[in-house]
């Protein structure tokens, strides 16, 4: 369905994913801490399910 694909692409475009050494991925969110320009970053490891 085109709407689902477009919505998924729009949501994913809000996040930046950076792969570090050892398979660690950093996901930079569009959320900022109040009163600063610091963005919230989530780190995690990719798993095979």
C-alpha positions as CSV (number, residue, x, y, z in Angstrom):
1,X,0.0,0.0,0.0
2,X,1.4,3.4,-1.0
3,X,0.2,5.2,2.1
4,X,2.0,2.8,4.4
5,X,5.2,3.0,2.4
6,X,5.1,6.8,2.3
7,X,4.4,7.0,6.0
8,X,7.2,4.6,6.9
9,X,9.6,6.6,4.7
10,X,8.6,9.9,6.3
11,X,9.0,8.5,9.8
12,X,12.4,6.9,9.0
13,X,13.6,10.1,7.5
14,X,13.4,11.8,10.9
15,X,16.1,9.5,12.3
16,X,19.8,9.3,11.5
17,X,21.5,5.9,12.0
18,X,25.3,5.7,12.4
19,X,27.1,2.4,12.7
20,X,30.1,2.4,15.0
21,X,32.9,-0.1,15.6
22,X,31.8,-3.5,16.9
23,X,28.3,-3.4,15.3
24,X,27.0,-0.7,17.7
25,X,24.4,1.5,16.0
26,X,23.6,5.1,17.2
27,X,20.2,6.4,16.3
28,X,19.9,10.2,16.5
29,X,16.3,11.2,17.2
30,X,14.6,14.5,16.4
31,X,13.9,14.9,20.1
32,X,15.9,17.6,21.9
33,X,16.5,18.2,25.6
34,X,14.6,21.3,26.7
35,X,16.6,24.5,26.7
36,X,19.4,23.1,24.6
37,X,20.2,21.9,21.1
38,X,21.3,18.5,22.4
39,X,19.5,15.6,20.6
40,X,18.6,12.4,22.2
41,X,20.8,9.5,20.9
42,X,19.9,5.8,21.4
43,X,22.6,3.2,21.1
44,X,22.1,-0.5,20.5
45,X,23.3,-3.7,18.9
46,X,21.7,-5.2,15.9
47,X,20.3,-8.7,16.5
48,X,19.3,-11.4,14.1
49,X,15.8,-12.5,14.9
